[in-house]
Amino acid sequence: MIHTLQQALEQRYATKVFDPHGIAEEEKIEALLNTLCLAPTSINSQPWHLYVITDPERKAKLAQAAWDNNKPKFTDGSHLFLFCAKTDFGEADVRAIEQVVAKVRGSEINEERIAMMTNYVNTMSQAERQEWIKRQVYLVFGQFLLSCALLELDSCPVEGFLTQEMDTLMDLPKQGYTSVVAAVVGQRSANDFNALEKASKVRFSQNQMVTQLR
């Protein structure tokens, strides 16, 4: 298990050039989606939503919001993943979570917990709350990239797009969401200049990045 994890991460890299004719295996995509619903979030808030886009015309349309160097990724990858955050989070969201908890665990709704979590969220300003929500999206996104590596899916994280334009193209404000980060999944091109055989993975050493206090 340790070897598998290490090997997957050593072989993972950000695919820069995708084969426009390559398609990621649907069985792996389904497994990937299943892992995301198991991702952790603060107070089990789950204030995120994911759009998976495979329609070529829609991907081309959304590519308009991407930085120029990312436009080909949007169109050439077989799957475009757009991770979004709720634009607000309050008591109604907390209660919805606790209703599911009560149903799954066969218990009563915990009003004290609802009050505690709502109070926690309400201590934040609107700007602080939005930043907190976006951090939850990145918890899920980190698991997404790891899952891609373990499933041997070629992927590339993409922060390089215009949020407001993307939100407009996806009509997100009406749905109560805003786009945070995207990813492209598909099959790497033989011409991918970032492939490991052409560009070795570069990271600082563990000694530089980790301090163990014992």
C-alpha contacts under 8 A as a table, 3 or more apart, distances in Angstrom:
res1	aa1	res2	aa2	distance
1	M	4	T	5.04
1	M	5	L	6.27
2	I	5	L	5.23
2	I	6	Q	6.14
3	H	6	Q	5.12
3	H	7	Q	5.92
4	T	7	Q	5.17
4	T	8	A	6.03
4	T	150	L	7.85
5	L	8	A	5.19
5	L	9	L	6.31
5	L	150	L	7.03
6	Q	9	L	5.34
6	Q	10	E	6.12
7	Q	10	E	5.05
7	Q	11	Q	6.18
8	A	11	Q	5.29
8	A	12	R	6.10
8	A	149	A	5.33
8	A	150	L	5.48
8	A	152	E	7.51
9	L	12	R	5.02
9	L	146	L	7.47
9	L	149	A	6.25
9	L	150	L	7.83
10	E	201	K	7.85
11	Q	149	A	7.63
11	Q	196	L	7.52
12	R	149	A	5.56
12	R	154	D	7.84
13	Y	154	D	7.93
13	Y	155	S	7.64
13	Y	156	C	7.68
13	Y	194	N	7.68
13	Y	195	A	7.17
13	Y	196	L	7.25
13	Y	201	K	7.44
14	A	154	D	7.70
14	A	155	S	6.00
14	A	156	C	4.50
14	A	157	P	6.88
14	A	194	N	7.26
15	T	18	F	6.94
15	T	154	D	6.25
15	T	155	S	5.61
15	T	156	C	5.15
15	T	188	R	6.23
15	T	192	D	7.01
15	T	194	N	6.48
15	T	195	A	6.94
16	K	73	K	7.12
16	K	156	C	6.82
16	K	188	R	7.84
16	K	192	D	6.04
16	K	193	F	7.15
16	K	194	N	6.14
17	V	72	P	7.79
17	V	73	K	6.63
17	V	76	D	7.98
17	V	188	R	6.09
17	V	189	S	5.60
17	V	191	N	6.87
17	V	192	D	4.69
17	V	193	F	7.36
17	V	194	N	7.98
18	F	22	G	7.66
18	F	73	K	6.45
18	F	76	D	5.54
18	F	77	G	5.58
18	F	186	G	6.56
18	F	187	Q	5.65
18	F	188	R	4.44
18	F	189	S	4.74
18	F	192	D	7.17
19	D	22	G	5.17
19	D	76	D	6.15
19	D	77	G	6.98
19	D	186	G	7.50
19	D	187	Q	5.66
19	D	188	R	5.56
19	D	189	S	4.39
19	D	190	A	7.73
20	P	75	T	7.43
20	P	76	D	4.14
20	P	77	G	6.22
20	P	78	S	7.35
21	H	76	D	7.61
22	G	77	G	7.57
22	G	78	S	6.80
22	G	186	G	6.27
22	G	187	Q	5.10
22	G	188	R	7.82
23	I	77	G	7.58
23	I	78	S	5.14
23	I	186	G	5.46
23	I	187	Q	6.23
24	A	28	K	7.48
24	A	29	I	7.19
24	A	78	S	6.34
24	A	79	H	7.52
24	A	153	L	7.04
24	A	185	V	6.90
24	A	186	G	4.79
24	A	187	Q	6.30
25	E	28	K	5.40
25	E	29	I	6.39
26	E	29	I	4.85
26	E	30	E	6.05
27	E	30	E	5.23
27	E	31	A	6.31
28	K	31	A	4.99
28	K	32	L	6.04
28	K	151	L	6.48
28	K	153	L	7.68
29	I	32	L	4.91
29	I	33	L	6.24
30	E	33	L	5.15
30	E	34	N	6.26
31	A	34	N	5.06
31	A	35	T	6.42
32	L	35	T	5.28
32	L	36	L	6.65
32	L	144	F	7.21
32	L	147	S	6.28
32	L	148	C	6.94
32	L	151	L	7.70
33	L	36	L	5.27
33	L	37	C	6.98
34	N	37	C	5.75
34	N	38	L	7.23
35	T	38	L	5.36
35	T	39	A	6.86
35	T	143	Q	7.93
35	T	144	F	7.69
35	T	147	S	7.27
36	L	39	A	5.21
36	L	140	V	6.44
36	L	143	Q	7.00
36	L	144	F	6.45
39	A	139	L	7.26
39	A	140	V	5.43
39	A	143	Q	6.62
40	P	44	N	6.73
40	P	46	Q	7.89
40	P	139	L	6.75
40	P	140	V	6.87
41	T	44	N	4.98
41	T	45	S	5.87
41	T	46	Q	5.81
41	T	136	Q	5.38
41	T	139	L	6.62
41	T	140	V	7.52
42	S	45	S	5.82
42	S	46	Q	7.82
42	S	136	Q	6.72
43	I	117	M	7.31
44	N	97	I	7.79
45	S	93	D	7.84
45	S	94	V	7.11
45	S	97	I	7.27
46	Q	136	Q	7.28
47	P	85	A	5.99
47	P	86	K	5.53
47	P	89	F	7.30
47	P	133	I	6.29
47	P	136	Q	7.12
47	P	137	V	7.45
48	W	83	F	7.12
48	W	84	C	5.58
48	W	85	A	4.57
48	W	86	K	5.96
48	W	133	I	7.84
48	W	136	Q	7.50
48	W	137	V	5.88
49	H	83	F	6.13
49	H	84	C	5.15
49	H	85	A	6.34
49	H	86	K	7.58
49	H	177	Y	7.75
50	L	81	F	6.82
50	L	82	L	5.71
50	L	83	F	4.74
50	L	84	C	6.04
51	Y	81	F	5.79
51	Y	82	L	5.10
51	Y	83	F	6.61
51	Y	84	C	7.90
52	V	79	H	6.62
52	V	80	L	5.71
52	V	81	F	4.72
52	V	82	L	6.52
53	I	58	R	7.25
53	I	59	K	6.60
53	I	79	H	5.80
53	I	80	L	4.98
53	I	81	F	6.40
53	I	82	L	7.98
54	T	58	R	7.71
54	T	59	K	6.89
54	T	78	S	6.07
54	T	79	H	5.02
54	T	80	L	6.42
55	D	58	R	5.41
55	D	59	K	6.19
56	P	59	K	5.11
56	P	60	A	6.13
56	P	75	T	6.74
57	E	60	A	5.12
57	E	61	K	6.21
58	R	61	K	4.95
58	R	62	L	6.19
59	K	62	L	5.13
59	K	63	A	6.09
59	K	74	F	5.96
59	K	75	T	5.65
59	K	80	L	7.14
60	A	63	A	5.01
60	A	64	Q	7.03
60	A	74	F	6.90
60	A	75	T	5.52
61	K	64	Q	5.69
61	K	169	L	7.73
62	L	65	A	5.70
62	L	66	A	7.24
62	L	74	F	7.58
62	L	166	M	6.66
62	L	169	L	6.64
62	L	170	M	7.93
63	A	66	A	5.05
63	A	70	N	7.69
63	A	71	K	4.97
63	A	72	P	7.77
63	A	74	F	5.61
63	A	75	T	6.96
64	Q	71	K	7.15
65	A	161	F	5.51
65	A	162	L	5.33
65	A	163	T	7.63
65	A	165	E	5.60
65	A	166	M	5.42
66	A	69	N	7.92
66	A	70	N	5.79
66	A	71	K	5.56
66	A	160	G	6.09
66	A	161	F	3.97
66	A	162	L	6.24
67	W	70	N	5.36
67	W	71	K	6.41
67	W	160	G	5.53
67	W	161	F	5.28
67	W	162	L	7.43
68	D	71	K	5.38
69	N	72	P	7.04
70	N	73	K	5.34
70	N	74	F	6.64
70	N	158	V	7.57
70	N	160	G	6.94
70	N	161	F	7.96
71	K	74	F	5.30
71	K	75	T	6.67
72	P	75	T	5.24
72	P	76	D	5.79
73	K	76	D	5.20
73	K	77	G	5.67
73	K	184	V	6.64
74	F	77	G	5.99
74	F	80	L	6.44
74	F	184	V	6.56
75	T	78	S	7.78
76	D	186	G	7.89
77	G	80	L	6.88
77	G	184	V	5.75
77	G	185	V	5.58
77	G	186	G	4.63
77	G	187	Q	6.98
78	S	184	V	7.60
78	S	185	V	6.18
78	S	186	G	4.78
78	S	187	Q	7.69
79	H	184	V	5.87
79	H	185	V	5.13
79	H	186	G	6.22
80	L	182	A	7.25
80	L	183	A	6.02
80	L	184	V	4.74
80	L	185	V	6.45
81	F	182	A	5.45
81	F	183	A	5.05
81	F	184	V	6.15
81	F	185	V	7.80
82	L	179	S	6.82
82	L	180	V	7.66
82	L	181	V	6.26
82	L	182	A	4.46
82	L	183	A	6.64
83	F	137	V	7.00
83	F	141	F	7.71
83	F	179	S	6.08
83	F	180	V	5.82
83	F	181	V	5.39
83	F	182	A	5.80
84	C	137	V	7.15
84	C	177	Y	5.97
84	C	178	T	5.33
84	C	179	S	4.27
84	C	180	V	5.24
84	C	181	V	7.16
85	A	133	I	6.31
85	A	134	K	5.86
85	A	137	V	6.44
85	A	177	Y	5.38
85	A	178	T	5.43
85	A	179	S	6.40
85	A	180	V	6.54
86	K	89	F	6.84
86	K	133	I	7.05
86	K	176	G	5.75
86	K	177	Y	4.46
86	K	178	T	6.47
87	T	130	Q	6.61
87	T	173	P	7.98
87	T	176	G	5.52
87	T	177	Y	5.20
87	T	178	T	6.24
88	D	126	Q	7.97
88	D	129	R	7.46
88	D	130	Q	6.81
88	D	176	G	7.50
89	F	92	A	7.84
89	F	93	D	6.05
89	F	94	V	7.94
89	F	121	V	7.59
89	F	129	R	7.66
89	F	133	I	7.96
90	G	93	D	5.46
90	G	94	V	6.39
90	G	118	T	6.25
90	G	121	V	6.78
90	G	122	N	7.41
91	E	94	V	4.98
91	E	95	R	6.02
91	E	114	I	7.34
91	E	118	T	5.32
92	A	95	R	5.13
92	A	96	A	6.17
93	D	96	A	5.11
93	D	97	I	6.44
94	V	97	I	5.24
94	V	98	E	6.35
94	V	114	I	6.13
94	V	117	M	6.95
94	V	118	T	6.65
95	R	98	E	5.04
95	R	99	Q	6.07
95	R	114	I	6.22
96	A	99	Q	5.18
96	A	100	V	6.58
97	I	100	V	5.30
97	I	101	V	6.34
98	E	101	V	4.78
98	E	102	A	6.09
98	E	109	I	6.17
98	E	110	N	7.00
98	E	114	I	7.17
99	Q	102	A	5.17
99	Q	103	K	6.25
99	Q	109	I	6.12
100	V	103	K	5.05
100	V	104	V	6.07
101	V	104	V	5.28
101	V	105	R	5.96
101	V	107	S	7.85
101	V	109	I	7.72
102	A	105	R	5.30
102	A	106	G	5.46
102	A	107	S	4.67
102	A	108	E	5.53
102	A	109	I	5.40
102	A	110	N	7.88
103	K	106	G	5.15
103	K	107	S	6.73
104	V	107	S	7.98
110	N	113	R	5.42
110	N	114	I	6.42
111	E	114	I	4.96
111	E	115	A	6.17
112	E	115	A	5.12
112	E	116	M	6.11
113	R	116	M	4.93
113	R	117	M	6.04
114	I	117	M	5.34
114	I	118	T	5.94
115	A	118	T	5.17
115	A	119	N	6.00
116	M	119	N	5.20
116	M	120	Y	6.26
117	M	120	Y	4.96
117	M	121	V	6.32
118	T	121	V	5.19
118	T	122	N	6.05
119	N	122	N	4.98
119	N	123	T	6.27
120	Y	123	T	5.49
120	Y	124	M	7.51
121	V	124	M	5.79
121	V	129	R	7.01
122	N	125	S	7.42
124	M	127	A	7.78
124	M	128	E	5.45
124	M	129	R	5.48
125	S	128	E	5.04
125	S	129	R	5.98
126	Q	129	R	5.07
126	Q	130	Q	6.20
127	A	130	Q	5.21
127	A	131	E	6.28
128	E	131	E	5.12
128	E	132	W	6.11
129	R	132	W	4.98
129	R	133	I	6.15
130	Q	133	I	5.06
130	Q	134	K	6.25
131	E	134	K	5.14
131	E	135	R	6.32
132	W	135	R	5.16
132	W	136	Q	6.64
133	I	136	Q	5.24
133	I	137	V	6.73
134	K	137	V	5.04
134	K	138	Y	6.59
134	K	180	V	6.85
135	R	138	Y	5.11
135	R	139	L	6.51
136	Q	139	L	5.10
136	Q	140	V	6.66
137	V	140	V	5.24
137	V	141	F	6.13
137	V	180	V	7.56
138	Y	141	F	4.61
138	Y	142	G	5.98
139	L	142	G	5.37
139	L	143	Q	6.65
140	V	143	Q	5.23
140	V	144	F	6.21
141	F	144	F	4.80
141	F	145	L	6.39
142	G	145	L	5.34
142	G	146	L	6.40
143	Q	146	L	5.10
143	Q	147	S	6.01
144	F	147	S	5.12
144	F	148	C	6.19
145	L	148	C	5.05
145	L	149	A	6.35
145	L	155	S	7.61
145	L	157	P	7.88
146	L	149	A	5.10
146	L	150	L	6.33
147	S	150	L	5.07
147	S	151	L	6.01
148	C	151	L	5.09
148	C	152	E	5.94
148	C	153	L	4.93
148	C	154	D	7.06
148	C	155	S	6.87
149	A	152	E	5.02
149	A	153	L	6.12
149	A	154	D	7.64
150	L	153	L	7.76
153	L	185	V	6.76
153	L	186	G	6.99
153	L	187	Q	7.53
154	D	185	V	5.67
154	D	186	G	5.69
154	D	187	Q	5.66
154	D	188	R	6.19
155	S	183	A	6.78
155	S	184	V	5.47
155	S	185	V	4.40
155	S	186	G	6.60
156	C	183	A	5.45
156	C	184	V	5.27
156	C	185	V	6.70
157	P	181	V	7.59
157	P	182	A	6.09
157	P	183	A	4.35
157	P	184	V	6.65
158	V	161	F	7.50
158	V	181	V	6.22
158	V	182	A	4.91
158	V	183	A	5.22
158	V	184	V	7.42
159	E	180	V	7.62
159	E	181	V	5.12
159	E	182	A	6.18
161	F	166	M	7.39
162	L	165	E	5.43
162	L	166	M	6.05
163	T	166	M	5.05
163	T	167	D	6.00
163	T	178	T	7.57
163	T	179	S	6.00
163	T	180	V	7.23
164	Q	167	D	5.08
164	Q	168	T	6.24
165	E	168	T	5.11
165	E	169	L	6.20
166	M	169	L	5.11
166	M	170	M	6.16
166	M	179	S	6.91
167	D	170	M	5.23
167	D	171	D	5.74
167	D	172	L	4.98
167	D	173	P	6.71
167	D	178	T	5.96
167	D	179	S	6.11
168	T	171	D	4.85
168	T	172	L	6.50
168	T	173	P	7.54
169	L	172	L	7.89
171	D	174	K	6.18
171	D	175	Q	7.22
172	L	175	Q	5.12
172	L	176	G	6.31
172	L	177	Y	5.12
172	L	178	T	5.89
172	L	179	S	7.71
173	P	176	G	5.07
173	P	177	Y	5.61
173	P	178	T	6.57
174	K	177	Y	7.65
188	R	192	D	6.55
189	S	192	D	5.21
192	D	195	A	5.72
193	F	198	K	6.27
193	F	199	A	7.15
194	N	198	K	6.29
194	N	199	A	5.42
195	A	198	K	5.40
195	A	199	A	5.92
195	A	200	S	7.83
196	L	199	A	4.91
196	L	200	S	4.93
196	L	201	K	6.49
197	E	200	S	6.54
204	F	208	Q	6.32
204	F	209	M	6.80
205	S	208	Q	5.37
205	S	209	M	6.52
206	Q	209	M	5.06
206	Q	210	V	5.55
207	N	210	V	5.60
207	N	211	T	7.12
208	Q	211	T	7.94
